[in-house]
Amino acid sequence: MSNEFITKLQLYFSYPFVWYALIVGLLIALCSSLLGVTLVLKRFSYIGDGLSHVAFGAMAVAGLLGLTNNMYVVLPITVISAVLLLRTGQNAKINGDAAIAMISVGALAVGYMLMNLFPSSANITGDVCTTLFGSTSILTLKPEDVIICVIMSVIVIAVFLLFYHKIFAVKFDENFIKAAGVKAEAYNLLIAIITALIIVLAMNLVGSLLISALIIFPALSAMRVFRSFKRVIICSAVISVVCAGAGIFTSIMAGTPVGSTIVVTDIAVFFIFCIVSLFTRRKA
Amino acid sequence: MRKTAKPAALLAAAVLLCSACSRQQPAAKSPDAPTQMINNIMSEAAAAQTTAAPATTEASSGQTTTSADTTTSSQGNSPVDLDLTQMNSTMIYSVIYDMMINPDNYYGKSLIVDGYFDTMVYEENGPRYFFVVVPDATACCVQGIEFLLPDSTYPEDYPDIQADIRVKGIIDRYEEGGQMYTYIKADSVTPL
């Protein structure tokens, strides 16, 4: 039994695309977890969901334009939407959650309509399924996709490390940091752009409907047990990477859908951390 | 094996058969559906450098290979380079996709794959194409690879459309119109 398992494992990992999936999956998980803590603390957990729907609409536009690499369309549209969402969220006329809901469902509807009116392939249902749930797209990456993902991940991690203290300050007391002369809007803009980058990257991994789970679950799990920002960030990153690795591994070995397997693993870890937190709080 | 001249659309579509969501979809059985499907996926398939196999025609003659015969041969103990029957649906789908994207890594290798049978005709009285189609884990996407069973006649030597089949053969290619095309040169096609 174990020999059979090891043989199968060796066979599967002899394919380069399995390694590509693992590399990209772990990088995306790391990036999304770093950002996840920030978004959860800022009560912007749902922005990921809204932006992913925007990305879905943008992919439909890219398909309409017949672009082989839809990144050129999806990324700018998602970044612009992220900036607009952030600014609209500060507008009293439209509340932040209403703006997210409006753009989210609007983009979803427009995207689906475009896909149906101007299908880029006969497999509309498959296209929609792949975009929404990731399907097996993480296992169909090419080397150039991996390179793009590595570059973007390095940018995200570098920005986060460089501006760690500023991001920390913006999250906890935006008014104070403004009074101190720091341009909080600029950092909010930076966070919005990074969020958009991660959303576009993560669409390959879990699909647009499940991206929010990748962003919020590791952060929420870490917050069950740890209290300091730094510890929560580190724990969140570890949880996210481990869950993504375990999810991809399980999916490859058991034949389950990649995206949902990763998210189910995240959910399981969240409940484990909830139980752990009961004991740690009692001790405290 | 007769290589027929055919438009690039047909060639491109022949292998990467991205049919609609489920195998129960009625359109897949419609006589017009294959043509429409080919036209629609032409650009996508060409961009993905997908490949196609030479088709056989319904008028092909010669000694036919019955299912019973092929079943026996497919149960042989000869070693196989790529036994996709031992993989789960996620990996089968991914390997076939990789086969289409990086065909050079697979040419000349023997292969066994399970899937369901589908066939299409691009134009009236034109060549008929045969596919083994594999759905992914979510069952919303399918990956198809064309096979050619030499010396066979349709429909006598082929299973019902959407019947589960096992195809055993060698991954082969040919060049036409400046493009390389990949298909399974089938030794046997066995209903499961």
Chai-1 contact restraints between the chains, C-beta under 6 A:
chainA,res_idxA,chainB,res_idxB,connection_type,confidence,min_distance_angstrom,max_distance_angstrom,comment,restraint_id
A,F17,B,S94,contact,1.0,0.0,6.0,A-B,restraint_1
A,F17,B,D98,contact,1.0,0.0,6.0,A-B,restraint_2
A,T68,B,A47,contact,1.0,0.0,6.0,A-B,restraint_3
A,S121,B,C18,contact,1.0,0.0,6.0,A-B,restraint_4
A,S121,B,N40,contact,1.0,0.0,6.0,A-B,restraint_5
A,S121,B,I41,contact,1.0,0.0,6.0,A-B,restraint_6
A,S121,B,E44,contact,1.0,0.0,6.0,A-B,restraint_7
A,A122,B,M37,contact,1.0,0.0,6.0,A-B,restraint_8
A,A122,B,N40,contact,1.0,0.0,6.0,A-B,restraint_9
A,A122,B,I41,contact,1.0,0.0,6.0,A-B,restraint_10
A,N123,B,C18,contact,1.0,0.0,6.0,A-B,restraint_11
A,N123,B,A20,contact,1.0,0.0,6.0,A-B,restraint_12
A,T125,B,A20,contact,1.0,0.0,6.0,A-B,restraint_13
A,T125,B,C21,contact,1.0,0.0,6.0,A-B,restraint_14
A,G126,B,C18,contact,1.0,0.0,6.0,A-B,restraint_15
A,G126,B,C140,contact,1.0,0.0,6.0,A-B,restraint_16
A,G126,B,C141,contact,1.0,0.0,6.0,A-B,restraint_17
A,C129,B,T138,contact,1.0,0.0,6.0,A-B,restraint_18
A,C129,B,C140,contact,1.0,0.0,6.0,A-B,restraint_19
A,T130,B,C141,contact,1.0,0.0,6.0,A-B,restraint_20
A,F133,B,T138,contact,1.0,0.0,6.0,A-B,restraint_21
A,S135,B,D136,contact,1.0,0.0,6.0,A-B,restraint_22
A,S135,B,T138,contact,1.0,0.0,6.0,A-B,restraint_23
A,S135,B,C141,contact,1.0,0.0,6.0,A-B,restraint_24
A,T136,B,T90,contact,1.0,0.0,6.0,A-B,restraint_25
A,T136,B,Y93,contact,1.0,0.0,6.0,A-B,restraint_26
A,T136,B,S94,contact,1.0,0.0,6.0,A-B,restraint_27
A,T136,B,D136,contact,1.0,0.0,6.0,A-B,restraint_28
A,L139,B,S94,contact,1.0,0.0,6.0,A-B,restraint_29
A,T140,B,Y97,contact,1.0,0.0,6.0,A-B,restraint_30
A,G255,B,N88,contact,1.0,0.0,6.0,A-B,restraint_31
A,G255,B,S89,contact,1.0,0.0,6.0,A-B,restraint_32
A,G255,B,T90,contact,1.0,0.0,6.0,A-B,restraint_33
A,G255,B,A137,contact,1.0,0.0,6.0,A-B,restraint_34
A,T256,B,A137,contact,1.0,0.0,6.0,A-B,restraint_35
A,P257,B,A137,contact,1.0,0.0,6.0,A-B,restraint_36
A,P257,B,T138,contact,1.0,0.0,6.0,A-B,restraint_37
